[in-house]
């Protein structure tokens, strides 16, 4: 049973690795064994470059859609402003919910982090 599972895994791995060259293999087999039928059907309809066209179509289908780079996307300031407002509200809610000694430390740390250090 273990050998069967290993053979199945090996077969599936080899099929995945051979997928990009499978049109060439199919075309070679068709040219060797089914030459007349292959020439009458596939070459008549798609021409000499049918394997190349098939590989290009498979590549386009397999590649994921490319997203726009971040530099070309519209960056609106409202996203950044709303995020800063949410963080401020969360910090103030946190300060109000803790006892007084801990709340004072949180308030000082929050305000110190918002201001840049002084220049030397």
DOPA-381279 format. One record per atom (N, C-alpha, C): residue in three letters; atom name; x, y, z. Coordinates in Angstrom, 1 decimal, padded with zeros to 4 digits. Layout:
BEGIN
<residuo:ALA, atomo:CA, east:X, north:Y, up:Z>;
...
REM end
This chain:
BEGIN
<residuo:UNK, atomo:N, east:000.8, north:-001.2, up:000.0>;
<residuo:UNK, atomo:CA, east:000.0, north:000.0, up:000.0>;
<residuo:UNK, atomo:C, east:000.9, north:001.3, up:000.0>;
<residuo:UNK, atomo:N, east:002.0, north:001.2, up:000.7>;
<residuo:UNK, atomo:CA, east:002.9, north:002.4, up:000.8>;
<residuo:UNK, atomo:C, east:003.5, north:002.6, up:-000.6>;
<residuo:UNK, atomo:N, east:003.9, north:001.6, up:-001.3>;
<residuo:UNK, atomo:CA, east:004.5, north:001.8, up:-002.6>;
<residuo:UNK, atomo:C, east:003.5, north:002.4, up:-003.6>;
<residuo:UNK, atomo:N, east:002.2, north:001.9, up:-003.5>;
<residuo:UNK, atomo:CA, east:001.2, north:002.5, up:-004.4>;
<residuo:UNK, atomo:C, east:001.1, north:004.0, up:-004.2>;
<residuo:UNK, atomo:N, east:001.0, north:004.4, up:-002.9>;
<residuo:UNK, atomo:CA, east:000.9, north:005.8, up:-002.6>;
<residuo:UNK, atomo:C, east:002.1, north:006.6, up:-003.1>;
<residuo:UNK, atomo:N, east:003.3, north:006.0, up:-003.0>;
<residuo:UNK, atomo:CA, east:004.5, north:006.7, up:-003.5>;
<residuo:UNK, atomo:C, east:004.5, north:006.8, up:-005.0>;
<residuo:UNK, atomo:N, east:004.0, north:005.8, up:-005.7>;
<residuo:UNK, atomo:CA, east:003.9, north:005.8, up:-007.1>;
<residuo:UNK, atomo:C, east:002.9, north:006.9, up:-007.6>;
<residuo:UNK, atomo:N, east:001.8, north:007.0, up:-006.9>;
<residuo:UNK, atomo:CA, east:000.8, north:008.0, up:-007.2>;
<residuo:UNK, atomo:C, east:001.4, north:009.4, up:-007.1>;
<residuo:UNK, atomo:N, east:002.1, north:009.6, up:-006.0>;
<residuo:UNK, atomo:CA, east:002.7, north:010.9, up:-005.7>;
<residuo:UNK, atomo:C, east:003.7, north:011.2, up:-006.8>;
<residuo:UNK, atomo:N, east:004.5, north:010.2, up:-007.1>;
<residuo:UNK, atomo:CA, east:005.6, north:010.4, up:-008.1>;
<residuo:UNK, atomo:C, east:004.9, north:010.7, up:-009.5>;
<residuo:UNK, atomo:N, east:003.9, north:010.0, up:-009.8>;
<residuo:UNK, atomo:CA, east:003.2, north:010.2, up:-011.1>;
<residuo:UNK, atomo:C, east:002.6, north:011.6, up:-011.2>;
<residuo:UNK, atomo:N, east:001.9, north:012.0, up:-010.1>;
<residuo:UNK, atomo:CA, east:001.3, north:013.4, up:-010.1>;
<residuo:UNK, atomo:C, east:002.3, north:014.5, up:-010.1>;
<residuo:UNK, atomo:N, east:003.4, north:014.3, up:-009.4>;
<residuo:UNK, atomo:CA, east:004.5, north:015.3, up:-009.5>;
<residuo:UNK, atomo:C, east:005.1, north:015.4, up:-010.9>;
<residuo:UNK, atomo:N, east:005.3, north:014.2, up:-011.5>;
<residuo:UNK, atomo:CA, east:005.9, north:014.3, up:-012.9>;
<residuo:UNK, atomo:C, east:004.9, north:014.9, up:-013.9>;
<residuo:UNK, atomo:N, east:003.6, north:014.7, up:-013.7>;
<residuo:UNK, atomo:CA, east:002.6, north:015.3, up:-014.6>;
<residuo:UNK, atomo:C, east:002.6, north:016.8, up:-014.4>;
<residuo:UNK, atomo:N, east:002.8, north:017.3, up:-013.2>;
<residuo:UNK, atomo:CA, east:002.8, north:018.7, up:-013.0>;
<residuo:UNK, atomo:C, east:004.1, north:019.3, up:-013.6>;
<residuo:UNK, atomo:N, east:005.2, north:018.6, up:-013.5>;
<residuo:UNK, atomo:CA, east:006.4, north:019.1, up:-014.0>;
<residuo:UNK, atomo:C, east:006.4, north:019.1, up:-015.6>;
<residuo:UNK, atomo:N, east:005.7, north:018.1, up:-016.1>;
<residuo:UNK, atomo:CA, east:005.7, north:018.0, up:-017.6>;
<residuo:UNK, atomo:C, east:004.5, north:018.8, up:-018.3>;
<residuo:UNK, atomo:N, east:003.7, north:019.4, up:-017.5>;
<residuo:UNK, atomo:CA, east:002.5, north:020.2, up:-018.0>;
<residuo:UNK, atomo:C, east:003.0, north:021.2, up:-019.1>;
<residuo:UNK, atomo:N, east:004.0, north:022.0, up:-018.8>;
<residuo:UNK, atomo:CA, east:004.4, north:023.0, up:-019.8>;
<residuo:UNK, atomo:C, east:004.9, north:022.4, up:-021.2>;
<residuo:UNK, atomo:N, east:005.4, north:021.2, up:-021.2>;
<residuo:UNK, atomo:CA, east:005.9, north:020.7, up:-022.4>;
<residuo:UNK, atomo:C, east:005.0, north:019.6, up:-023.0>;
<residuo:UNK, atomo:N, east:003.8, north:019.4, up:-022.3>;
<residuo:UNK, atomo:CA, east:002.9, north:018.4, up:-022.8>;
<residuo:UNK, atomo:C, east:002.4, north:018.6, up:-024.2>;
<residuo:UNK, atomo:N, east:002.1, north:019.9, up:-024.7>;
<residuo:UNK, atomo:CA, east:001.7, north:020.1, up:-026.1>;
<residuo:UNK, atomo:C, east:002.8, north:019.6, up:-027.1>;
<residuo:UNK, atomo:N, east:004.0, north:019.7, up:-026.8>;
<residuo:UNK, atomo:CA, east:005.1, north:019.2, up:-027.7>;
<residuo:UNK, atomo:C, east:005.1, north:017.7, up:-027.7>;
<residuo:UNK, atomo:N, east:004.8, north:017.1, up:-026.6>;
<residuo:UNK, atomo:CA, east:004.8, north:015.6, up:-026.5>;
<residuo:UNK, atomo:C, east:003.6, north:015.1, up:-027.3>;
<residuo:UNK, atomo:N, east:002.4, north:015.7, up:-027.1>;
<residuo:UNK, atomo:CA, east:001.2, north:015.3, up:-027.8>;
<residuo:UNK, atomo:C, east:001.4, north:015.5, up:-029.3>;
<residuo:UNK, atomo:N, east:002.0, north:016.6, up:-029.7>;
<residuo:UNK, atomo:CA, east:002.2, north:016.8, up:-031.1>;
<residuo:UNK, atomo:C, east:003.2, north:015.8, up:-031.7>;
<residuo:UNK, atomo:N, east:004.2, north:015.5, up:-031.0>;
<residuo:UNK, atomo:CA, east:005.2, north:014.5, up:-031.5>;
<residuo:UNK, atomo:C, east:004.5, north:013.1, up:-031.7>;
<residuo:UNK, atomo:N, east:003.7, north:012.7, up:-030.7>;
<residuo:UNK, atomo:CA, east:003.0, north:011.4, up:-030.8>;
<residuo:UNK, atomo:C, east:002.0, north:011.5, up:-031.9>;
<residuo:UNK, atomo:N, east:001.3, north:012.6, up:-032.1>;
<residuo:UNK, atomo:CA, east:000.4, north:012.7, up:-033.2>;
<residuo:UNK, atomo:C, east:001.1, north:012.6, up:-034.6>;
<residuo:UNK, atomo:N, east:002.3, north:013.2, up:-034.7>;
<residuo:UNK, atomo:CA, east:003.0, north:013.2, up:-035.9>;
<residuo:UNK, atomo:C, east:003.6, north:011.8, up:-036.2>;
<residuo:UNK, atomo:N, east:003.9, north:011.1, up:-035.2>;
<residuo:UNK, atomo:CA, east:004.5, north:009.7, up:-035.4>;
<residuo:UNK, atomo:C, east:003.4, north:008.7, up:-035.7>;
<residuo:UNK, atomo:N, east:002.3, north:008.7, up:-034.9>;
<residuo:UNK, atomo:CA, east:001.3, north:007.6, up:-035.0>;
<residuo:UNK, atomo:C, east:000.1, north:008.0, up:-035.9>;
<residuo:UNK, atomo:N, east:-000.3, north:009.2, up:-035.9>;
<residuo:UNK, atomo:CA, east:-001.5, north:009.7, up:-036.6>;
<residuo:UNK, atomo:C, east:-001.2, north:010.8, up:-037.5>;
<residuo:UNK, atomo:N, east:-000.2, north:010.6, up:-038.4>;
<residuo:UNK, atomo:CA, east:000.3, north:011.7, up:-039.2>;
<residuo:UNK, atomo:C, east:-000.8, north:012.2, up:-040.2>;
<residuo:UNK, atomo:N, east:-001.5, north:011.4, up:-040.9>;
<residuo:UNK, atomo:CA, east:-002.5, north:011.8, up:-041.9>;
<residuo:UNK, atomo:C, east:-003.7, north:012.5, up:-041.2>;
<residuo:UNK, atomo:N, east:-004.2, north:011.9, up:-040.1>;
<residuo:UNK, atomo:CA, east:-005.3, north:012.5, up:-039.5>;
<residuo:UNK, atomo:C, east:-004.9, north:013.9, up:-038.8>;
<residuo:UNK, atomo:N, east:-003.7, north:013.9, up:-038.2>;
<residuo:UNK, atomo:CA, east:-003.2, north:015.1, up:-037.6>;
<residuo:UNK, atomo:C, east:-003.0, north:016.2, up:-038.6>;
<residuo:UNK, atomo:N, east:-002.4, north:015.9, up:-039.8>;
<residuo:UNK, atomo:CA, east:-002.2, north:016.9, up:-040.8>;
<residuo:UNK, atomo:C, east:-003.6, north:017.4, up:-041.4>;
<residuo:UNK, atomo:N, east:-004.5, north:016.5, up:-041.5>;
<residuo:UNK, atomo:CA, east:-005.8, north:016.8, up:-042.1>;
<residuo:UNK, atomo:C, east:-006.7, north:017.7, up:-041.1>;
<residuo:UNK, atomo:N, east:-006.5, north:017.5, up:-039.8>;
<residuo:UNK, atomo:CA, east:-007.4, north:018.2, up:-038.9>;
<residuo:UNK, atomo:C, east:-006.7, north:019.4, up:-038.3>;
<residuo:UNK, atomo:N, east:-005.7, north:019.1, up:-037.5>;
<residuo:UNK, atomo:CA, east:-005.0, north:020.2, up:-036.7>;
<residuo:UNK, atomo:C, east:-004.3, north:021.2, up:-037.5>;
<residuo:UNK, atomo:N, east:-003.4, north:020.7, up:-038.4>;
<residuo:UNK, atomo:CA, east:-002.6, north:021.6, up:-039.2>;
<residuo:UNK, atomo:C, east:-003.5, north:022.3, up:-040.2>;
<residuo:UNK, atomo:N, east:-004.5, north:021.7, up:-040.7>;
<residuo:UNK, atomo:CA, east:-005.4, north:022.4, up:-041.7>;
<residuo:UNK, atomo:C, east:-006.1, north:023.5, up:-041.0>;
<residuo:UNK, atomo:N, east:-006.6, north:023.4, up:-039.7>;
<residuo:UNK, atomo:CA, east:-007.3, north:024.4, up:-039.0>;
<residuo:UNK, atomo:C, east:-006.4, north:025.5, up:-038.4>;
<residuo:UNK, atomo:N, east:-005.3, north:025.0, up:-037.8>;
<residuo:UNK, atomo:CA, east:-004.5, north:026.0, up:-037.0>;
<residuo:UNK, atomo:C, east:-003.1, north:026.3, up:-037.6>;
<residuo:UNK, atomo:N, east:-002.7, north:025.6, up:-038.7>;
<residuo:UNK, atomo:CA, east:-001.5, north:025.9, up:-039.3>;
<residuo:UNK, atomo:C, east:-000.3, north:025.3, up:-038.6>;
<residuo:UNK, atomo:N, east:000.9, north:025.7, up:-039.1>;
<residuo:UNK, atomo:CA, east:002.2, north:025.1, up:-038.5>;
<residuo:UNK, atomo:C, east:002.4, north:025.5, up:-037.1>;
<residuo:UNK, atomo:N, east:001.9, north:026.7, up:-036.7>;
<residuo:UNK, atomo:CA, east:002.3, north:027.2, up:-035.3>;
<residuo:UNK, atomo:C, east:001.2, north:026.8, up:-034.3>;
<residuo:UNK, atomo:N, east:000.5, north:025.7, up:-034.5>;
<residuo:UNK, atomo:CA, east:-000.5, north:025.3, up:-033.5>;
<residuo:UNK, atomo:C, east:000.0, north:025.0, up:-032.1>;
<residuo:UNK, atomo:N, east:001.2, north:024.4, up:-032.0>;
<residuo:UNK, atomo:CA, east:001.7, north:024.1, up:-030.7>;
<residuo:UNK, atomo:C, east:002.1, north:025.4, up:-030.0>;
<residuo:UNK, atomo:N, east:002.7, north:026.3, up:-030.7>;
<residuo:UNK, atomo:CA, east:003.1, north:027.6, up:-030.1>;
<residuo:UNK, atomo:C, east:001.9, north:028.3, up:-029.6>;
<residuo:UNK, atomo:N, east:000.9, north:028.4, up:-030.4>;
<residuo:UNK, atomo:CA, east:-000.4, north:029.1, up:-030.0>;
<residuo:UNK, atomo:C, east:-001.0, north:028.4, up:-028.8>;
<residuo:UNK, atomo:N, east:-001.0, north:027.1, up:-028.8>;
<residuo:UNK, atomo:CA, east:-001.5, north:026.4, up:-027.6>;
<residuo:UNK, atomo:C, east:-000.7, north:026.7, up:-026.3>;
<residuo:UNK, atomo:N, east:000.6, north:026.8, up:-026.4>;
<residuo:UNK, atomo:CA, east:001.4, north:027.1, up:-025.2>;
<residuo:UNK, atomo:C, east:001.2, north:028.5, up:-024.8>;
<residuo:UNK, atomo:N, east:001.1, north:029.4, up:-025.7>;
<residuo:UNK, atomo:CA, east:000.8, north:030.8, up:-025.3>;
<residuo:UNK, atomo:C, east:-000.6, north:030.9, up:-024.6>;
<residuo:UNK, atomo:N, east:-001.6, north:030.3, up:-025.2>;
<residuo:UNK, atomo:CA, east:-002.9, north:030.3, up:-024.5>;
<residuo:UNK, atomo:C, east:-002.9, north:029.7, up:-023.1>;
<residuo:UNK, atomo:N, east:-002.2, north:028.5, up:-023.0>;
<residuo:UNK, atomo:CA, east:-002.1, north:027.9, up:-021.7>;
<residuo:UNK, atomo:C, east:-001.4, north:028.8, up:-020.7>;
<residuo:UNK, atomo:N, east:-000.3, north:029.5, up:-021.1>;
<residuo:UNK, atomo:CA, east:000.4, north:030.4, up:-020.2>;
<residuo:UNK, atomo:C, east:-000.4, north:031.5, up:-019.8>;
<residuo:UNK, atomo:N, east:-001.2, north:032.1, up:-020.7>;
<residuo:UNK, atomo:CA, east:-002.1, north:033.2, up:-020.3>;
<residuo:UNK, atomo:C, east:-003.1, north:032.8, up:-019.4>;
<residuo:UNK, atomo:N, east:-003.6, north:031.6, up:-019.6>;
<residuo:UNK, atomo:CA, east:-004.7, north:031.1, up:-018.7>;
<residuo:UNK, atomo:C, east:-004.2, north:030.7, up:-017.3>;
<residuo:UNK, atomo:N, east:-002.9, north:030.2, up:-017.2>;
<residuo:UNK, atomo:CA, east:-002.4, north:029.8, up:-015.9>;
<residuo:UNK, atomo:C, east:-001.9, north:031.0, up:-015.1>;
<residuo:UNK, atomo:N, east:-001.4, north:032.1, up:-015.7>;
<residuo:UNK, atomo:CA, east:-000.9, north:033.2, up:-015.0>;
<residuo:UNK, atomo:C, east:-002.0, north:033.9, up:-014.3>;
<residuo:UNK, atomo:N, east:-001.8, north:034.3, up:-013.0>;
<residuo:UNK, atomo:CA, east:-002.9, north:035.1, up:-012.4>;
<residuo:UNK, atomo:C, east:-002.9, north:036.5, up:-013.0>;
<residuo:UNK, atomo:N, east:-004.0, north:037.2, up:-012.8>;
<residuo:UNK, atomo:CA, east:-004.1, north:038.6, up:-013.3>;
<residuo:UNK, atomo:C, east:-003.2, north:039.5, up:-012.5>;
<residuo:UNK, atomo:N, east:-002.4, north:040.3, up:-013.2>;
<residuo:UNK, atomo:CA, east:-001.5, north:041.2, up:-012.5>;
<residuo:UNK, atomo:C, east:-002.2, north:042.4, up:-012.0>;
<residuo:UNK, atomo:N, east:-001.9, north:042.7, up:-010.8>;
<residuo:UNK, atomo:CA, east:-002.5, north:043.9, up:-010.2>;
<residuo:UNK, atomo:C, east:-001.7, north:045.1, up:-010.5>;
<residuo:UNK, atomo:N, east:-002.4, north:046.2, up:-010.4>;
<residuo:UNK, atomo:CA, east:-001.6, north:047.5, up:-010.6>;
<residuo:UNK, atomo:C, east:-000.6, north:047.7, up:-009.5>;
<residuo:UNK, atomo:N, east:000.5, north:048.2, up:-009.8>;
<residuo:UNK, atomo:CA, east:001.5, north:048.5, up:-008.7>;
<residuo:UNK, atomo:C, east:001.0, north:049.6, up:-007.8>;
<residuo:UNK, atomo:N, east:001.5, north:049.6, up:-006.6>;
<residuo:UNK, atomo:CA, east:001.0, north:050.6, up:-005.6>;
<residuo:UNK, atomo:C, east:001.2, north:052.0, up:-006.0>;
<residuo:UNK, atomo:N, east:002.3, north:052.3, up:-006.8>;
<residuo:UNK, atomo:CA, east:002.5, north:053.6, up:-007.2>;
<residuo:UNK, atomo:C, east:001.5, north:054.2, up:-008.2>;
<residuo:UNK, atomo:N, east:000.8, north:053.3, up:-008.9>;
<residuo:UNK, atomo:CA, east:-000.2, north:053.7, up:-009.9>;
<residuo:UNK, atomo:C, east:-001.6, north:053.7, up:-009.3>;
<residuo:UNK, atomo:N, east:-001.8, north:053.2, up:-008.1>;
<residuo:UNK, atomo:CA, east:-003.1, north:053.2, up:-007.5>;
<residuo:UNK, atomo:C, east:-003.5, north:054.6, up:-007.0>;
<residuo:UNK, atomo:N, east:-004.8, north:054.9, up:-006.9>;
<residuo:UNK, atomo:CA, east:-005.2, north:056.1, up:-006.3>;
<residuo:UNK, atomo:C, east:-005.1, north:056.0, up:-004.8>;
<residuo:UNK, atomo:N, east:-004.3, north:056.9, up:-004.2>;
<residuo:UNK, atomo:CA, east:-004.1, north:056.9, up:-002.7>;
<residuo:UNK, atomo:C, east:-004.8, north:058.1, up:-002.2>;
<residuo:UNK, atomo:N, east:-005.9, north:057.9, up:-001.6>;
<residuo:UNK, atomo:CA, east:-006.7, north:059.1, up:-001.1>;
<residuo:UNK, atomo:C, east:-006.3, north:059.3, up:000.4>;
<residuo:UNK, atomo:N, east:-006.3, north:060.6, up:000.8>;
<residuo:UNK, atomo:CA, east:-005.9, north:060.9, up:002.2>;
<residuo:UNK, atomo:C, east:-007.0, north:060.5, up:003.1>;
<residuo:UNK, atomo:N, east:-008.2, north:060.4, up:002.7>;
<residuo:UNK, atomo:CA, east:-009.3, north:060.0, up:003.6>;
<residuo:UNK, atomo:C, east:-009.0, north:058.7, up:004.3>;
<residuo:UNK, atomo:N, east:-008.4, north:057.7, up:003.6>;
<residuo:UNK, atomo:CA, east:-008.1, north:056.4, up:004.2>;
<residuo:UNK, atomo:C, east:-007.1, north:056.6, up:005.3>;
<residuo:UNK, atomo:N, east:-006.1, north:057.4, up:005.1>;
<residuo:UNK, atomo:CA, east:-005.1, north:057.6, up:006.2>;
<residuo:UNK, atomo:C, east:-005.7, north:058.4, up:007.3>;
<residuo:UNK, atomo:N, east:-006.5, north:059.4, up:007.1>;
<residuo:UNK, atomo:CA, east:-007.1, north:060.2, up:008.1>;
<residuo:UNK, atomo:C, east:-008.0, north:059.4, up:009.0>;
<residuo:UNK, atomo:N, east:-008.8, north:058.6, up:008.3>;
<residuo:UNK, atomo:CA, east:-009.8, north:057.8, up:009.1>;
<residuo:UNK, atomo:C, east:-009.0, north:056.7, up:009.9>;
<residuo:UNK, atomo:N, east:-007.9, north:056.2, up:009.4>;
<residuo:UNK, atomo:CA, east:-007.1, north:055.2, up:010.2>;
<residuo:UNK, atomo:C, east:-006.5, north:055.9, up:011.4>;
<residuo:UNK, atomo:N, east:-006.0, north:057.2, up:011.3>;
<residuo:UNK, atomo:CA, east:-005.5, north:057.9, up:012.4>;
<residuo:UNK, atomo:C, east:-006.5, north:058.2, up:013.5>;
<residuo:UNK, atomo:N, east:-007.7, north:058.6, up:013.0>;
<residuo:UNK, atomo:CA, east:-008.8, north:058.9, up:013.9>;
<residuo:UNK, atomo:C, east:-009.2, north:057.6, up:014.7>;
<residuo:UNK, atomo:N, east:-009.3, north:056.5, up:014.0>;
<residuo:UNK, atomo:CA, east:-009.6, north:055.2, up:014.7>;
<residuo:UNK, atomo:C, east:-008.6, north:054.9, up:015.8>;
<residuo:UNK, atomo:N, east:-007.3, north:055.1, up:015.5>;
<residuo:UNK, atomo:CA, east:-006.3, north:054.8, up:016.5>;
<residuo:UNK, atomo:C, east:-006.4, north:055.8, up:017.7>;
<residuo:UNK, atomo:N, east:-006.7, north:057.0, up:017.4>;
<residuo:UNK, atomo:CA, east:-006.8, north:058.0, up:018.5>;
<residuo:UNK, atomo:C, east:-008.0, north:057.6, up:019.4>;
<residuo:UNK, atomo:N, east:-009.1, north:057.3, up:018.8>;
<residuo:UNK, atomo:CA, east:-010.3, north:056.9, up:019.6>;
<residuo:UNK, atomo:C, east:-010.0, north:055.6, up:020.4>;
<residuo:UNK, atomo:N, east:-009.3, north:054.7, up:019.8>;
<residuo:UNK, atomo:CA, east:-009.0, north:053.4, up:020.5>;
<residuo:UNK, atomo:C, east:-008.1, north:053.7, up:021.7>;
<residuo:UNK, atomo:N, east:-007.1, north:054.6, up:021.5>;
<residuo:UNK, atomo:CA, east:-006.1, north:054.9, up:022.6>;
<residuo:UNK, atomo:C, east:-006.9, north:055.7, up:023.7>;
<residuo:UNK, atomo:N, east:-007.8, north:056.6, up:023.4>;
<residuo:UNK, atomo:CA, east:-008.5, north:057.3, up:024.4>;
<residuo:UNK, atomo:C, east:-009.4, north:056.4, up:025.2>;
<residuo:UNK, atomo:N, east:-010.1, north:055.4, up:024.5>;
<residuo:UNK, atomo:CA, east:-010.9, north:054.5, up:025.1>;
<residuo:UNK, atomo:C, east:-010.1, north:053.6, up:026.1>;
<residuo:UNK, atomo:N, east:-008.9, north:053.2, up:025.7>;
<residuo:UNK, atomo:CA, east:-008.0, north:052.4, up:026.5>;
<residuo:UNK, atomo:C, east:-007.6, north:053.1, up:027.7>;
<residuo:UNK, atomo:N, east:-007.3, north:054.4, up:027.6>;
<residuo:UNK, atomo:CA, east:-006.9, north:055.2, up:028.8>;
<residuo:UNK, atomo:C, east:-008.1, north:055.4, up:029.7>;
<residuo:UNK, atomo:N, east:-009.3, north:055.6, up:029.3>;
<residuo:UNK, atomo:CA, east:-010.4, north:055.7, up:030.1>;
<residuo:UNK, atomo:C, east:-010.8, north:054.5, up:030.8>;
<residuo:UNK, atomo:N, east:-010.5, north:053.3, up:030.3>;
<residuo:UNK, atomo:CA, east:-011.0, north:052.1, up:030.9>;
<residuo:UNK, atomo:C, east:-010.0, north:051.5, up:031.9>;
<residuo:UNK, atomo:N, east:-008.8, north:052.0, up:032.0>;
<residuo:UNK, atomo:CA, east:-007.9, north:051.5, up:033.0>;
<residuo:UNK, atomo:C, east:-007.9, north:052.4, up:034.3>;
<residuo:UNK, atomo:N, east:-007.4, north:051.9, up:035.4>;
<residuo:UNK, atomo:CA, east:-007.3, north:052.8, up:036.6>;
<residuo:UNK, atomo:C, east:-006.3, north:054.0, up:036.4>;
<residuo:UNK, atomo:N, east:-006.4, north:054.9, up:037.3>;
<residuo:UNK, atomo:CA, east:-005.7, north:056.2, up:037.2>;
<residuo:UNK, atomo:C, east:-004.2, north:056.0, up:037.0>;
<residuo:UNK, atomo:N, east:-003.4, north:055.2, up:037.9>;
<residuo:UNK, atomo:CA, east:-002.0, north:055.2, up:037.7>;
<residuo:UNK, atomo:C, east:-001.5, north:054.7, up:036.3>;
<residuo:UNK, atomo:N, east:-002.2, north:053.7, up:035.9>;
<residuo:UNK, atomo:CA, east:-001.9, north:053.1, up:034.6>;
<residuo:UNK, atomo:C, east:-002.3, north:054.0, up:033.4>;
<residuo:UNK, atomo:N, east:-003.4, north:054.7, up:033.6>;
<residuo:UNK, atomo:CA, east:-003.9, north:055.6, up:032.6>;
<residuo:UNK, atomo:C, east:-002.9, north:056.7, up:032.4>;
<residuo:UNK, atomo:N, east:-002.3, north:057.2, up:033.4>;
<residuo:UNK, atomo:CA, east:-001.4, north:058.3, up:033.3>;
<residuo:UNK, atomo:C, east:-000.1, north:057.9, up:032.5>;
<residuo:UNK, atomo:N, east:000.3, north:056.7, up:032.7>;
<residuo:UNK, atomo:CA, east:001.5, north:056.2, up:031.9>;
<residuo:UNK, atomo:C, east:001.1, north:056.0, up:030.5>;
<residuo:UNK, atomo:N, east:-000.1, north:055.5, up:030.2>;
<residuo:UNK, atomo:CA, east:-000.5, north:055.3, up:028.8>;
<residuo:UNK, atomo:C, east:-000.6, north:056.6, up:028.1>;
<residuo:UNK, atomo:N, east:-001.2, north:057.6, up:028.8>;
<residuo:UNK, atomo:CA, east:-001.3, north:058.9, up:028.2>;
<residuo:UNK, atomo:C, east:000.0, north:059.6, up:027.8>;
<residuo:UNK, atomo:N, east:001.0, north:059.4, up:028.8>;
<residuo:UNK, atomo:CA, east:002.3, north:060.0, up:028.5>;
<residuo:UNK, atomo:C, east:003.0, north:059.3, up:027.3>;
<residuo:UNK, atomo:N, east:002.9, north:058.0, up:027.3>;
<residuo:UNK, atomo:CA, east:003.5, north:057.2, up:026.2>;
<residuo:UNK, atomo:C, east:002.8, north:057.5, up:024.9>;
<residuo:UNK, atomo:N, east:001.5, north:057.7, up:024.9>;
<residuo:UNK, atomo:CA, east:000.8, north:058.0, up:023.6>;
<residuo:UNK, atomo:C, east:001.2, north:059.4, up:023.1>;
<residuo:UNK, atomo:N, east:001.3, north:060.3, up:024.0>;
<residuo:UNK, atomo:CA, east:001.7, north:061.7, up:023.5>;
<residuo:UNK, atomo:C, east:003.1, north:061.8, up:023.1>;
<residuo:UNK, atomo:N, east:004.0, north:061.1, up:023.8>;
<residuo:UNK, atomo:CA, east:005.4, north:061.1, up:023.5>;
<residuo:UNK, atomo:C, east:005.7, north:060.4, up:022.1>;
<residuo:UNK, atomo:N, east:004.9, north:059.4, up:021.8>;
<residuo:UNK, atomo:CA, east:005.1, north:058.7, up:020.5>;
<residuo:UNK, atomo:C, east:004.6, north:059.6, up:019.4>;
<residuo:UNK, atomo:N, east:003.6, north:060.5, up:019.6>;
<residuo:UNK, atomo:CA, east:003.1, north:061.3, up:018.6>;
<residuo:UNK, atomo:C, east:004.0, north:062.4, up:018.2>;
<residuo:UNK, atomo:N, east:004.9, north:062.8, up:019.1>;
<residuo:UNK, atomo:CA, east:005.8, north:064.0, up:018.8>;
<residuo:UNK, atomo:C, east:007.1, north:063.5, up:018.4>;
<residuo:UNK, atomo:N, east:007.8, north:064.1, up:017.5>;
<residuo:UNK, atomo:CA, east:009.1, north:063.6, up:017.1>;
<residuo:UNK, atomo:C, east:010.1, north:064.1, up:018.2>;
<residuo:UNK, atomo:N, east:011.3, north:063.4, up:018.3>;
<residuo:UNK, atomo:CA, east:012.3, north:063.9, up:019.3>;
<residuo:UNK, atomo:C, east:012.9, north:065.2, up:018.9>;
<residuo:UNK, atomo:N, east:013.4, north:065.9, up:019.9>;
<residuo:UNK, atomo:CA, east:014.0, north:067.3, up:019.6>;
<residuo:UNK, atomo:C, east:015.3, north:067.1, up:018.8>;
<residuo:UNK, atomo:N, east:015.6, north:068.1, up:018.0>;
<residuo:UNK, atomo:CA, east:016.8, north:068.1, up:017.3>;
<residuo:UNK, atomo:C, east:018.0, north:068.5, up:018.2>;
<residuo:UNK, atomo:N, east:019.1, north:067.8, up:017.9>;
<residuo:UNK, atomo:CA, east:020.3, north:068.0, up:018.8>;
<residuo:UNK, atomo:C, east:021.1, north:069.2, up:018.3>;
REM end
